[in-house]
C-alpha cells in the first residue's frame, strides 16, 4: 500500500541513488525535475483521495458481502431541509449518520436533538469547516474538533467519536489529531456530488448505479435535490435487496465517547 512513510523512504532512496550516479554519469536535468514533481503528485493524491489511507486510516466501507449499506449526510443541520429529510427517514425506517458542522448548530439545538432522539448518529464534521482546515496546525485542528464535540455534548450529553474530514482532505496533522483525540475517521465509497448535481434523474442514477455491499453513501442535508430524490433512492436500493443499517453497525465502531 502506498503511504506517506514508504513514499518518503522511496523518495530519499531515489535521491541518494541519483546523487551516487551523478558522480560517475551525466544525469539529465529532466530527472531532477521529474522526481519532485512525481513526489508532489503522490502527496496530492494521498491528501485529496479520502480512500487512499495515505496519511492515516480512514474507514470508507464495511467489510461485508451482505447487501448492507449506510447512508450519511454532511454539512447540516440545515434549517431548510434537515427536518424534512428526517421525516423521510422516519417514514421509511432508515437509520443514518449526520456529520454536522458545529457553527451550523447555533439556533438549531432542537434539530440536533431530534436527529439523536430519532435514532440517528451525530458525527463530527469540524466546528468551522474552514476552507483551509487541512492546513491548520495540530493544536488548532484539535481545538476545532473539540469545540464541535462540546457543542454536541451540550445538547445530547455525548461526544462524537466519528469524524469526517472537511472536503475529504487528510494530512499528517490530522493523523495526530485522530490519535490524540481518539477519533475514528470516516470516508465514503459513493460520493453523490449532490451539491453540484441539480437534475434528480442524474443524481439518482449516480448513487444507485454504484451500490455494492458495505457501501457508505455521501449525501448532504443542505441539498434540495437530495431531499427530492431520497425516497426514490431508498426504494430503488431496497428493490435491489439492500438493507440500510447505521454506520456504527456496518463498520463495528463506537459512535460516541
Secondary structure, 3 states (H helix, E strand, C coil): CCCHHHHHHHHHHHHHHHHHHHCCCCCCHHHHHHHHHHHHHHHHHHHHCHHHCCCCCCECECCCCCCEEEEEEECCCCCCCHHHHHHHHHHHCCCCEEEECHHHCCCCHHHHHHHHHCCCEEEECCCCCCCCHHHCCHHHHHHHHHHHHHHHHHHHCCCECEECCHHHCCCHHHHHHHHHCCCEEECCCEECCCCCCCCHHHHHHHHHHCCCCCEEEEEECCCHHHHHHHHHHHHHHHHCCCEECCHHHHHCCCCEC
